[in-house]
Amino acid sequence: MADAEESISRRHALVRLEEWQVNVVDLGSANGTAVRGPGETEFVRLAPDAPLELAPGATVRVGLARTFRFESNRKI
């Protein structure tokens, strides 16, 4: 991920698939990882090493400004 602000750690966050759930984990990064759930307006910072299951439509912020959105085509 390009990072002009230099706010992303080399080992910042982990996104992993566990069965059918997609989780994000902050790896103890200096500037943190935060998630904004679908329909929410505020980001919530993750505690280090505490996985959080992502809901389709969630936005993940790594460092100060880089974001990505999780989408899923899986039918429930």
Backbone as XML, in Angstrom:
<?xml version="1.0"?>
<chain id="A" units="angstrom">
  <residue number="1" name="MET">
    <atom name="N" x="0.841" y="-1.166" z="0.000"/>
    <atom name="CA" x="0.000" y="0.000" z="0.000"/>
    <atom name="C" x="0.897" y="1.244" z="0.000"/>
  </residue>
  <residue number="2" name="ALA">
    <atom name="N" x="0.690" y="2.146" z="-0.914"/>
    <atom name="CA" x="1.454" y="3.399" z="-0.928"/>
    <atom name="C" x="1.059" y="4.234" z="0.289"/>
  </residue>
  <residue number="3" name="ASP">
    <atom name="N" x="2.049" y="4.912" z="0.879"/>
    <atom name="CA" x="1.794" y="5.652" z="2.112"/>
    <atom name="C" x="2.641" y="6.915" z="2.153"/>
  </residue>
  <residue number="4" name="ALA">
    <atom name="N" x="2.167" y="7.986" z="1.532"/>
    <atom name="CA" x="2.910" y="9.245" z="1.484"/>
    <atom name="C" x="3.111" y="9.845" z="2.874"/>
  </residue>
  <residue number="5" name="GLU">
    <atom name="N" x="2.183" y="9.594" z="3.797"/>
    <atom name="CA" x="2.283" y="10.134" z="5.162"/>
    <atom name="C" x="3.245" y="9.334" z="6.036"/>
  </residue>
  <residue number="6" name="GLU">
    <atom name="N" x="3.666" y="8.171" z="5.548"/>
    <atom name="CA" x="4.518" y="7.262" z="6.316"/>
    <atom name="C" x="3.893" y="6.912" z="7.672"/>
  </residue>
  <residue number="7" name="SER">
    <atom name="N" x="2.601" y="6.607" z="7.652"/>
    <atom name="CA" x="1.885" y="6.273" z="8.889"/>
    <atom name="C" x="1.531" y="4.795" z="8.990"/>
  </residue>
  <residue number="8" name="ILE">
    <atom name="N" x="1.953" y="4.006" z="8.003"/>
    <atom name="CA" x="1.653" y="2.582" z="8.018"/>
    <atom name="C" x="2.920" y="1.817" z="8.392"/>
  </residue>
  <residue number="9" name="SER">
    <atom name="N" x="2.806" y="0.942" z="9.373"/>
    <atom name="CA" x="3.935" y="0.118" z="9.809"/>
    <atom name="C" x="4.213" y="-0.983" z="8.791"/>
  </residue>
  <residue number="10" name="ARG">
    <atom name="N" x="5.422" y="-1.522" z="8.818"/>
    <atom name="CA" x="5.747" y="-2.637" z="7.917"/>
    <atom name="C" x="4.833" y="-3.826" z="8.165"/>
  </residue>
  <residue number="11" name="ARG">
    <atom name="N" x="4.591" y="-4.129" z="9.413"/>
    <atom name="CA" x="3.631" y="-5.172" z="9.811"/>
    <atom name="C" x="2.522" y="-4.457" z="10.557"/>
  </residue>
  <residue number="12" name="HIS">
    <atom name="N" x="1.530" y="-4.000" z="9.847"/>
    <atom name="CA" x="0.510" y="-3.115" z="10.405"/>
    <atom name="C" x="-0.757" y="-3.871" z="10.806"/>
  </residue>
  <residue number="13" name="ALA">
    <atom name="N" x="-1.340" y="-4.544" z="9.843"/>
    <atom name="CA" x="-2.613" y="-5.231" z="10.074"/>
    <atom name="C" x="-2.635" y="-6.519" z="9.256"/>
  </residue>
  <residue number="14" name="LEU">
    <atom name="N" x="-3.480" y="-7.426" z="9.692"/>
    <atom name="CA" x="-3.650" y="-8.703" z="9.017"/>
    <atom name="C" x="-5.125" y="-8.877" z="8.685"/>
  </residue>
  <residue number="15" name="VAL">
    <atom name="N" x="-5.406" y="-9.216" z="7.430"/>
    <atom name="CA" x="-6.769" y="-9.558" z="7.014"/>
    <atom name="C" x="-6.740" y="-11.040" z="6.723"/>
  </residue>
  <residue number="16" name="ARG">
    <atom name="N" x="-7.620" y="-11.790" z="7.386"/>
    <atom name="CA" x="-7.581" y="-13.246" z="7.199"/>
    <atom name="C" x="-8.987" y="-13.831" z="7.090"/>
  </residue>
  <residue number="17" name="LEU">
    <atom name="N" x="-9.044" y="-14.929" z="6.362"/>
    <atom name="CA" x="-10.288" y="-15.673" z="6.178"/>
    <atom name="C" x="-10.285" y="-16.832" z="7.156"/>
  </residue>
  <residue number="18" name="GLU">
    <atom name="N" x="-11.333" y="-16.933" z="7.957"/>
    <atom name="CA" x="-11.514" y="-18.045" z="8.890"/>
    <atom name="C" x="-12.885" y="-18.649" z="8.617"/>
  </residue>
  <residue number="19" name="GLU">
    <atom name="N" x="-12.861" y="-19.814" z="7.964"/>
    <atom name="CA" x="-14.064" y="-20.432" z="7.419"/>
    <atom name="C" x="-14.704" y="-19.427" z="6.464"/>
  </residue>
  <residue number="20" name="TRP">
    <atom name="N" x="-15.891" y="-18.885" z="6.749"/>
    <atom name="CA" x="-16.531" y="-17.915" z="5.854"/>
    <atom name="C" x="-16.480" y="-16.497" z="6.401"/>
  </residue>
  <residue number="21" name="GLN">
    <atom name="N" x="-15.770" y="-16.279" z="7.510"/>
    <atom name="CA" x="-15.673" y="-14.948" z="8.086"/>
    <atom name="C" x="-14.340" y="-14.304" z="7.689"/>
  </residue>
  <residue number="22" name="VAL">
    <atom name="N" x="-14.391" y="-13.015" z="7.391"/>
    <atom name="CA" x="-13.183" y="-12.248" z="7.112"/>
    <atom name="C" x="-12.922" y="-11.379" z="8.335"/>
  </residue>
  <residue number="23" name="ASN">
    <atom name="N" x="-11.727" y="-11.529" z="8.904"/>
    <atom name="CA" x="-11.347" y="-10.790" z="10.102"/>
    <atom name="C" x="-10.179" y="-9.868" z="9.805"/>
  </residue>
  <residue number="24" name="VAL">
    <atom name="N" x="-10.116" y="-8.768" z="10.544"/>
    <atom name="CA" x="-8.966" y="-7.878" z="10.490"/>
    <atom name="C" x="-8.391" y="-7.796" z="11.903"/>
  </residue>
  <residue number="25" name="VAL">
    <atom name="N" x="-7.059" y="-7.772" z="11.986"/>
    <atom name="CA" x="-6.362" y="-7.717" z="13.269"/>
    <atom name="C" x="-5.280" y="-6.647" z="13.167"/>
  </residue>
  <residue number="26" name="ASP">
    <atom name="N" x="-5.231" y="-5.739" z="14.130"/>
    <atom name="CA" x="-4.128" y="-4.790" z="14.206"/>
    <atom name="C" x="-2.952" y="-5.519" z="14.843"/>
  </residue>
  <residue number="27" name="LEU">
    <atom name="N" x="-1.774" y="-5.396" z="14.253"/>
    <atom name="CA" x="-0.597" y="-6.126" z="14.726"/>
    <atom name="C" x="0.268" y="-5.295" z="15.679"/>
  </residue>
  <residue number="28" name="GLY">
    <atom name="N" x="-0.369" y="-4.386" z="16.428"/>
    <atom name="CA" x="0.363" y="-3.551" z="17.364"/>
    <atom name="C" x="1.030" y="-2.370" z="16.672"/>
  </residue>
  <residue number="29" name="SER">
    <atom name="N" x="0.418" y="-1.892" z="15.605"/>
    <atom name="CA" x="0.990" y="-0.801" z="14.821"/>
    <atom name="C" x="1.002" y="0.512" z="15.602"/>
  </residue>
  <residue number="30" name="ALA">
    <atom name="N" x="1.912" y="1.403" z="15.218"/>
    <atom name="CA" x="2.052" y="2.684" z="15.910"/>
    <atom name="C" x="0.838" y="3.594" z="15.702"/>
  </residue>
  <residue number="31" name="ASN">
    <atom name="N" x="0.289" y="3.621" z="14.490"/>
    <atom name="CA" x="-0.814" y="4.544" z="14.194"/>
    <atom name="C" x="-2.180" y="3.870" z="14.125"/>
  </residue>
  <residue number="32" name="GLY">
    <atom name="N" x="-2.229" y="2.600" z="14.417"/>
    <atom name="CA" x="-3.495" y="1.904" z="14.582"/>
    <atom name="C" x="-4.234" y="1.524" z="13.320"/>
  </residue>
  <residue number="33" name="THR">
    <atom name="N" x="-5.246" y="0.699" z="13.553"/>
    <atom name="CA" x="-6.172" y="0.229" z="12.536"/>
    <atom name="C" x="-7.562" y="0.502" z="13.079"/>
  </residue>
  <residue number="34" name="ALA">
    <atom name="N" x="-8.447" y="1.008" z="12.234"/>
    <atom name="CA" x="-9.804" y="1.339" z="12.679"/>
    <atom name="C" x="-10.802" y="0.830" z="11.652"/>
  </residue>
  <residue number="35" name="VAL">
    <atom name="N" x="-12.019" y="0.551" z="12.117"/>
    <atom name="CA" x="-13.077" y="0.032" z="11.240"/>
    <atom name="C" x="-14.320" y="0.889" z="11.401"/>
  </residue>
  <residue number="36" name="ARG">
    <atom name="N" x="-14.943" y="1.188" z="10.265"/>
    <atom name="CA" x="-16.252" y="1.861" z="10.256"/>
    <atom name="C" x="-17.237" y="0.874" z="9.650"/>
  </residue>
  <residue number="37" name="GLY">
    <atom name="N" x="-18.199" y="0.453" z="10.441"/>
    <atom name="CA" x="-19.189" y="-0.508" z="9.974"/>
    <atom name="C" x="-20.105" y="0.083" z="8.922"/>
  </residue>
  <residue number="38" name="PRO">
    <atom name="N" x="-20.784" y="-0.770" z="8.157"/>
    <atom name="CA" x="-21.706" y="-0.275" z="7.137"/>
    <atom name="C" x="-22.790" y="0.593" z="7.779"/>
  </residue>
  <residue number="39" name="GLY">
    <atom name="N" x="-23.027" y="1.755" z="7.219"/>
    <atom name="CA" x="-24.042" y="2.667" z="7.743"/>
    <atom name="C" x="-23.573" y="3.515" z="8.921"/>
  </residue>
  <residue number="40" name="GLU">
    <atom name="N" x="-22.360" y="3.273" z="9.418"/>
    <atom name="CA" x="-21.826" y="4.044" z="10.546"/>
    <atom name="C" x="-21.104" y="5.284" z="10.019"/>
  </residue>
  <residue number="41" name="THR">
    <atom name="N" x="-20.920" y="6.283" z="10.888"/>
    <atom name="CA" x="-20.231" y="7.502" z="10.483"/>
    <atom name="C" x="-18.846" y="7.636" z="11.096"/>
  </residue>
  <residue number="42" name="GLU">
    <atom name="N" x="-18.578" y="6.907" z="12.180"/>
    <atom name="CA" x="-17.306" y="7.032" z="12.893"/>
    <atom name="C" x="-16.494" y="5.744" z="12.808"/>
  </residue>
  <residue number="43" name="PHE">
    <atom name="N" x="-15.177" y="5.905" z="12.756"/>
    <atom name="CA" x="-14.272" y="4.771" z="12.832"/>
    <atom name="C" x="-14.047" y="4.398" z="14.292"/>
  </residue>
  <residue number="44" name="VAL">
    <atom name="N" x="-13.909" y="3.109" z="14.555"/>
    <atom name="CA" x="-13.588" y="2.600" z="15.890"/>
    <atom name="C" x="-12.221" y="1.933" z="15.799"/>
  </residue>
  <residue number="45" name="ARG">
    <atom name="N" x="-11.292" y="2.397" z="16.638"/>
    <atom name="CA" x="-9.934" y="1.857" z="16.609"/>
    <atom name="C" x="-9.899" y="0.475" z="17.245"/>
  </residue>
  <residue number="46" name="LEU">
    <atom name="N" x="-9.178" y="-0.441" z="16.611"/>
    <atom name="CA" x="-9.061" y="-1.804" z="17.111"/>
    <atom name="C" x="-8.000" y="-1.893" z="18.193"/>
  </residue>
  <residue number="47" name="ALA">
    <atom name="N" x="-8.238" y="-2.744" z="19.163"/>
    <atom name="CA" x="-7.210" y="-3.071" z="20.146"/>
    <atom name="C" x="-6.213" y="-3.994" z="19.465"/>
  </residue>
  <residue number="48" name="PRO">
    <atom name="N" x="-4.922" y="-3.869" z="19.788"/>
    <atom name="CA" x="-3.926" y="-4.750" z="19.167"/>
    <atom name="C" x="-4.222" y="-6.227" z="19.421"/>
  </residue>
  <residue number="49" name="ASP">
    <atom name="N" x="-4.014" y="-7.041" z="18.412"/>
    <atom name="CA" x="-4.141" y="-8.495" z="18.488"/>
    <atom name="C" x="-5.551" y="-8.991" z="18.791"/>
  </residue>
  <residue number="50" name="ALA">
    <atom name="N" x="-6.568" y="-8.151" z="18.622"/>
    <atom name="CA" x="-7.962" y="-8.544" z="18.860"/>
    <atom name="C" x="-8.688" y="-8.574" z="17.514"/>
  </residue>
  <residue number="51" name="PRO">
    <atom name="N" x="-8.940" y="-9.775" z="16.962"/>
    <atom name="CA" x="-9.587" y="-9.844" z="15.652"/>
    <atom name="C" x="-11.010" y="-9.300" z="15.684"/>
  </residue>
  <residue number="52" name="LEU">
    <atom name="N" x="-11.385" y="-8.666" z="14.575"/>
    <atom name="CA" x="-12.746" y="-8.158" z="14.411"/>
    <atom name="C" x="-13.286" y="-8.690" z="13.098"/>
  </residue>
  <residue number="53" name="GLU">
    <atom name="N" x="-14.468" y="-9.286" z="13.131"/>
    <atom name="CA" x="-15.100" y="-9.785" z="11.909"/>
    <atom name="C" x="-15.637" y="-8.609" z="11.109"/>
  </residue>
  <residue number="54" name="LEU">
    <atom name="N" x="-15.316" y="-8.598" z="9.826"/>
    <atom name="CA" x="-15.786" y="-7.533" z="8.947"/>
    <atom name="C" x="-17.129" y="-7.893" z="8.346"/>
  </residue>
  <residue number="55" name="ALA">
    <atom name="N" x="-18.033" y="-6.941" z="8.362"/>
    <atom name="CA" x="-19.322" y="-7.096" z="7.685"/>
    <atom name="C" x="-19.174" y="-6.519" z="6.280"/>
  </residue>
  <residue number="56" name="PRO">
    <atom name="N" x="-19.871" y="-7.093" z="5.288"/>
    <atom name="CA" x="-19.810" y="-6.511" z="3.948"/>
    <atom name="C" x="-20.184" y="-5.032" z="3.996"/>
  </residue>
  <residue number="57" name="GLY">
    <atom name="N" x="-19.385" y="-4.214" z="3.346"/>
    <atom name="CA" x="-19.611" y="-2.772" z="3.357"/>
    <atom name="C" x="-18.790" y="-2.029" z="4.393"/>
  </residue>
  <residue number="58" name="ALA">
    <atom name="N" x="-18.053" y="-2.752" z="5.250"/>
    <atom name="CA" x="-17.213" y="-2.115" z="6.262"/>
    <atom name="C" x="-16.008" y="-1.460" z="5.589"/>
  </residue>
  <residue number="59" name="THR">
    <atom name="N" x="-15.571" y="-0.339" z="6.157"/>
    <atom name="CA" x="-14.373" y="0.358" z="5.690"/>
    <atom name="C" x="-13.304" y="0.221" z="6.753"/>
  </residue>
  <residue number="60" name="VAL">
    <atom name="N" x="-12.098" y="-0.142" z="6.327"/>
    <atom name="CA" x="-10.968" y="-0.314" z="7.244"/>
    <atom name="C" x="-9.972" y="0.812" z="6.967"/>
  </residue>
  <residue number="61" name="ARG">
    <atom name="N" x="-9.519" y="1.485" z="8.034"/>
    <atom name="CA" x="-8.497" y="2.520" z="7.904"/>
    <atom name="C" x="-7.214" y="2.009" z="8.541"/>
  </residue>
  <residue number="62" name="VAL">
    <atom name="N" x="-6.122" y="2.035" z="7.794"/>
    <atom name="CA" x="-4.811" y="1.672" z="8.325"/>
    <atom name="C" x="-3.963" y="2.934" z="8.360"/>
  </residue>
  <residue number="63" name="GLY">
    <atom name="N" x="-3.275" y="3.142" z="9.469"/>
    <atom name="CA" x="-2.508" y="4.370" z="9.622"/>
    <atom name="C" x="-3.437" y="5.559" z="9.750"/>
  </residue>
  <residue number="64" name="LEU">
    <atom name="N" x="-2.993" y="6.705" z="9.243"/>
    <atom name="CA" x="-3.755" y="7.941" z="9.407"/>
    <atom name="C" x="-4.834" y="8.150" z="8.353"/>
  </residue>
  <residue number="65" name="ALA">
    <atom name="N" x="-4.638" y="7.617" z="7.137"/>
    <atom name="CA" x="-5.586" y="7.989" z="6.091"/>
    <atom name="C" x="-5.897" y="6.919" z="5.054"/>
  </residue>
  <residue number="66" name="ARG">
    <atom name="N" x="-5.120" y="5.842" z="4.958"/>
    <atom name="CA" x="-5.367" y="4.850" z="3.905"/>
    <atom name="C" x="-6.551" y="3.972" z="4.290"/>
  </residue>
  <residue number="67" name="THR">
    <atom name="N" x="-7.475" y="3.797" z="3.369"/>
    <atom name="CA" x="-8.662" y="2.987" z="3.648"/>
    <atom name="C" x="-8.899" y="1.984" z="2.534"/>
  </residue>
  <residue number="68" name="PHE">
    <atom name="N" x="-9.632" y="0.921" z="2.903"/>
    <atom name="CA" x="-10.168" y="0.002" z="1.906"/>
    <atom name="C" x="-11.525" y="-0.464" z="2.399"/>
  </residue>
  <residue number="69" name="ARG">
    <atom name="N" x="-12.353" y="-0.899" z="1.471"/>
    <atom name="CA" x="-13.716" y="-1.320" z="1.790"/>
    <atom name="C" x="-13.835" y="-2.818" z="1.536"/>
  </residue>
  <residue number="70" name="PHE">
    <atom name="N" x="-14.448" y="-3.530" z="2.473"/>
    <atom name="CA" x="-14.666" y="-4.973" z="2.326"/>
    <atom name="C" x="-16.037" y="-5.194" z="1.690"/>
  </residue>
  <residue number="71" name="GLU">
    <atom name="N" x="-16.057" y="-5.953" z="0.630"/>
    <atom name="CA" x="-17.298" y="-6.362" z="-0.038"/>
    <atom name="C" x="-17.312" y="-7.869" z="-0.178"/>
  </residue>
  <residue number="72" name="SER">
    <atom name="N" x="-18.481" y="-8.461" z="-0.256"/>
    <atom name="CA" x="-18.604" y="-9.905" z="-0.393"/>
    <atom name="C" x="-19.714" y="-10.236" z="-1.358"/>
  </residue>
  <residue number="73" name="ASN">
    <atom name="N" x="-19.480" y="-11.250" z="-2.189"/>
    <atom name="CA" x="-20.506" y="-11.733" z="-3.106"/>
    <atom name="C" x="-21.222" y="-12.953" z="-2.552"/>
  </residue>
  <residue number="74" name="ARG">
    <atom name="N" x="-20.830" y="-13.384" z="-1.367"/>
    <atom name="CA" x="-21.419" y="-14.588" z="-0.773"/>
    <atom name="C" x="-22.865" y="-14.330" z="-0.374"/>
  </residue>
  <residue number="75" name="LYS">
    <atom name="N" x="-23.737" y="-15.221" z="-0.759"/>
    <atom name="CA" x="-25.148" y="-15.140" z="-0.393"/>
    <atom name="C" x="-25.357" y="-15.787" z="0.958"/>
  </residue>
  <residue number="76" name="ILE">
    <atom name="N" x="-26.082" y="-15.130" z="1.827"/>
    <atom name="CA" x="-26.369" y="-15.692" z="3.168"/>
    <atom name="C" x="-27.708" y="-16.374" z="3.162"/>
  </residue>
</chain>
